[in-house]
């Protein structure tokens, strides 16, 4: 099925809701307050299905009253086409213009015009209104699709509008990532939690696991309903109601659903702002209401430059500091609205970066021009210890393979395609210096890419392997048995050397030895070799494993056990407190020795005390 979402917009009382009713029989103003006041207050949703072409037109009827502009924005944000409804009698009115501006800011480029009330004016008046609308829509750089003069009692005009609606097409997804802003959340008896919204980016299917980005909660899709029909999946540009495995009140209007691991939220995002010429400018450090998707939050606007006029629109880069985390994507549109002030914006950098002002401006210029190679070059230099592209879909709208292809064209970078990290080449020299300092300090250091990666946790294994291999090629290291050694190393048998080093160290450390991984780092031994040596020493009963990360030399252990039994003989029992006071050990070591003592048949444990079984 082809799906197209159409937002009906226009000034109050110009006949939007009545026109929808004439098209599909749906009564939009259903609440008692709407009926009492005879205006649309909330968003209403309906559809018009064309079975012969298997196409569904979903209507979002938005309020026309100026007091409900923010509600209009949440309804129009993901629509494909704007159906602008204008009364032939009144012509262009304030909300006509505001709704068109909002459509332009939200990226709804296509406008279909329905001029209503043709039955109460003459043809000349209809043509005048049409011409004025053509000029207005062109001035806002929007695309005029067509225009139909309508009257509710003129079936021919309504059918003409239906015919045009059947030709509409949806916008291709900007980013192929499933996102679903919740615009309604409610409980259905016998069904549970149901949320409605617009499907964006990719399909959603029954049994899908989704994450509510705002709460981190995982939910599963039990059923999907599209315009009162149960379906197995809902495609992009469709209105859907999802029955989810969530608790009552857990999901709220403004929350966003997506697949796990794709979206991160930030309270700082970098954007470009747009204000139409002749409208008031926003001041630096202003607090203003922001609408992005169905989320409404307050944002502080930190201008990074003065506004510049271009093609009738004032433009400026800015950072928005929002009261709530925003889970935005690259090039997502939003609105800033406060009273008579209206501005639009585009998210350029949805992920906070540690950039200076000059760097940030250079980055935003590159992103605005979709110069991703230039943007990557700036970000790599800003992230000296590695710039990750795991979030390339959210950050740039790029798949990992597309981002990697661009990165491969950059000079002076090292790309780890498996870890999805890119480093400036200066970090290779930095890591080489670290290795050279290690072998200068200890000529018998045993290195591997894994041990170096663990030691310098900012560096990926592939980067470490590249650095170690380069040092072999330069004659500073040699490769033996999977390890990298200094060319000055005197080690003949690596396995015996490692066992001797570890055993001697454990003997020296006595009853409070280091954890293995700390011991390996102290001795400059890679983990795999160290683990093998510990296993061999335990098999030879030269050391004993008390806990997962605690190994003690056997003679030292015998001495501790004797002292513990001496304490029992003197005190009648031994516990953590007595071990700490008599042996000077920390609680961690005290517990480990007491638990090892439990393995002896003549020892019993009562509460936290150990004593001889004959005493118990």
Secondary structure, 3 states (H helix, E strand, C coil): CEEEEEEEECCCCCCHHHHHHHHHCCCCCCCHHHHHHCCCCCCEEEEEEECCCCEEEEEEECCCCHHHHHHHHHHHCCCCEEEEEEECCCCCCHHHHHHHHHHHHCCCCEEEEEEECHHHCCHHHHHHHHHHHHHHHHHCCCEEEEEEECCCCCHHHHHHHHHHHCCCCCCCCCCCCCEEEEEEEEEECCCEEEEEEEEECCCEECCCEEEECCCCCEEEEEEEEECCEEECEECCCEEEEEEECCCCCCCCCCCEEECCCCCCCEEEEEEEEEEECCCCCCCCCEEEEEEECCEEEEEEEEECCCCEEECCEEEEEEEEEEEEEECCCCCCEEEEEECCEEEEEEEEECCCCCCCHHHHHHHHHHHHCCCHHHHHHHHHHHCCCCEECCCHHHHHCCCHHHHHHHHCCCCCEEEECCCCEEEECHHHHHHHHHHHHHHHHCCCCCECHHHHHHHCCCCCHHHHHHHHHHHHHCCCEEEECCEEEECCCCCCCHHHHHHHHHHHHHHHHCCCCCCHHHHHHHHCCCHHHHHHHHHHHHHCCCEEEEECCEEEEHHHHHHHHHHHHHHHHHHCCECHHHHHHHHCCCHHHHHHHHHHHCCCCCEEEECCEEEECCCC
